[in-house]
Amino acid sequence: MTGEIARRAIELIRETCSIYYVEILTGSMSPDHAHMLVSIPPSLSISKLMQYTKGRSSRKLMQEFASLRKRYWGQHIWGRGYFVTSVGELNEQQVQTYIETQEQHHGNADNFSISPH
């Protein structure tokens, strides 16, 4: 995802996280995947967060962008899988730095956080 589609995806991810009281500490959107460092309430499972985020953003992006409807006709925008790990206090900064440097690694990643730019 790049350009306007990536910007809209980031906006939808922010909205979904806000609805479920999830704080995005940092994030990076690459053309083929996203990285996020989040703080979630204990009442919300990670699998539910991913279901809500991927489902809502996919549905709205398909409604808003005709090019995606053509490209992913009958399919999903996001892949089925995801990777999650917990972060301890000692290495939270390392994870945050990793996510923020994805632009250098992937060339054109869009960094984002919960706060509007």
N, C-alpha and C positions, 0 to 999 in steps of 0.2 A: 504494500500500500504506500502510495506516494501522493504528494500534492494535496488537492482538495479532499480526496477520499481519506487520506491519512489524517488530515486535520479534523475531519468529521468523525472518524473512528475514535480519535483521542477525546473529542468532546463527548461522545456517547459513553466511552469508558469512564470518564470523569462523572458524568451524570449517574450512571449505574452504581458506581462506588459510593457516591453521595447518598443515594437512596438507601443503601444498606449500611451506612455509617462506616464505610471503609475509607481509610486515609491512604492516599497514594503519596508515598514519600518521594519517589522519583520513578521515572519511566522513560522508555525509549521505544519508538516505533520504527522498525526497519521495513523494507519492502515485503518481506515474507514472514515476519514474526514480531512480537512485542515482548519487552522486558518490563517488569514492574516490581518495585519494592513497596509492599503495602503493609499496613497494620489493620487487622480485621478484628471485629468483636468476637469474643469466645462463643457466642450463640450462632455464628455463621460458619458453616463448614467451607473449606477451600473448594471442594467440588461444586457446591451450590453457587459460590461466588463466580467460578468459571462458567457454569451453566448460564447464570443470569447475564454475565458480561458478554460472552460469545453469542448467546441467543439473541439478546436485545440489539446488540450492535449489528449483527449479521442481518437481522430482519429489517432494521431501519436503513442500513446502507443499501440493501437490495431495493427498497422502496424508493430511495432518493436518487440512485445512480443507475440509469438505464444500461450503461456499459457493463456494470456488474451483473445485471440480470441476464444479459446476453452471454457473458463469459462463464457464469456459474449456474446456468439454467439447470434447475433440478438438483443442484448441489449446494453445499455450504461454503461460505467464504473462509471460515476458520477450519483448521485441521482438527481432528478428533482429540488429539493428545495435548498435554501440557506438562510442564515440569515445575514442581514446587519443592521448596526446602525452607526450613525455618532458619532464622538468623539469631544468633546470640549477640549480646551486647559487644563482645570483643571484636567481632568481624562485621558488624553492620556497616561501618564506614567503608570497608573493602568492597562489599556488595554494592553499595551506593556508587562508589567510584567506578566500578566495573560497568554498571548500567549507564552511567553518564558518559562513559568513553566509547559507547557503542557507535556513535557517529563516526569516529575515526576508524573503527574496525569495519563497519559496513558501508562507509562512504556517505550515505545520505539519510541517516536516521534522524527522526524528529524527536527531541527530548521533551518531556512534559512532566508536570506535577499536578496536584489537585488544584492549586491556585491558578486563576486565570492569568494569561500573559498580556 
